[in-house]
Amino acid sequence: MKKTITLTFVALLAMIGLKAQATMYLVGDCFNGWNTTGNVEMTDDGDGMYSWSGNLVAGSSFAFFRDTEDWGSQRGPANGDGSAPTGDWEDTQAMGAWTLTVSGGYVIQYNYNTDQAKITLTDEPVFNPAQRRFAVTGAAFGGWNMPPAGNQIFANNGDGTYTLEFEGATAADFKLSSIDANSDFSSWTVFDSGVMGASNLASGDNALSTSYGTANMHLPVSGNVTLTISNVTETSCTLNITLTEEIIPDKAYYLIGAFNEWSEETMVPFEENDSVFTLTQTFGGEFKVKDENGNWWGGGVTLTEENPSVTLVDGGNLVLAEEKEYTLTIQDGVLTVTFPTVNPGTPGDVDGDGVVTSGDITALYNYLLNNDSTGIVNGDVDNDGVITSADVTNIYNILLGN
């Protein structure tokens, strides 16, 4: 008997390792974002080969979607840290992404049959200092927000220099951020030139200047300022800050911490009297003190009745172990905590009803015999640190007038 075997065209292609009508997409901040719709479709070059070419910016990332636009079909680098371009065919795996280290023209290829990718840099653009975007963020200029607000972004003068006039800057920390002119300020990681800083700006002749660094910069004065960027290269620039009007804000302190979820909107102000700042607040846990310039002060210690004071420094969080009502005092940069005192009440008044009666003896017996502390306010009548039968004896003596 002759057997008849019928194969569809699609099945036949699958048997010989080819894919019929596959679709490959590019997803990531290089393209249309990390979305599951509307991604960039690669060109089908035939025989299971797909490609895309165009200009991309260093610091941005991407991956492939294979066949469908969903995370289950994502393909990323199988080996290494995902830095690109390598210019070599490399294996892919589920999830992961490549991150570009160089801006320029690219060809991105994918081999459907071998599940391999190649990212090739075809040309590196000539750096144009006039095609940058700059912004300041930080306590000195309105907050550590990203993306920056409009009044934090420099105007491009078109000649490789940039200018920003800022009213009401405060003596506090900040950083300078830069990206390519074609990109948006969306995160700290996509900047061509990164986030720039230097330790402290020195004042003199009404001007301040710095170049690239890594730590925060610090504006030493408060007031209206004009910021100018010049000498821009791929890896550095010069920032000049001219003080047009100095503004000396009134000294102020605010309490902020875990008790208010570190919210600047609900931080508690200290009251000032002859340069001494005080507040009384029920709270506990980690906290810091913020000043009028937006600086955060701590000390990295736990404050106790034995060690209630700390010199405020730019350091770790302060801690009060228990939630209680504390009075905090700041004088000459030193924070002192006044711990609440315990009112002993009437000696022998175990249940706290204001008088000493046989009910206090009953409450103690319940505790000693049944470990029942219900209704006991102060059972340690003799203040020896523990509740014992001696406390019962003390109450008998009080009742008998001894």
Order of alpha helices (4+ residues) and beta strands (2+ residues): alpha-beta-beta-beta-beta-beta-beta-beta-beta-beta-beta-beta-beta-beta-beta-beta-beta-beta-beta-beta-beta-beta-beta-beta-beta-beta-beta-beta-beta-alpha-alpha
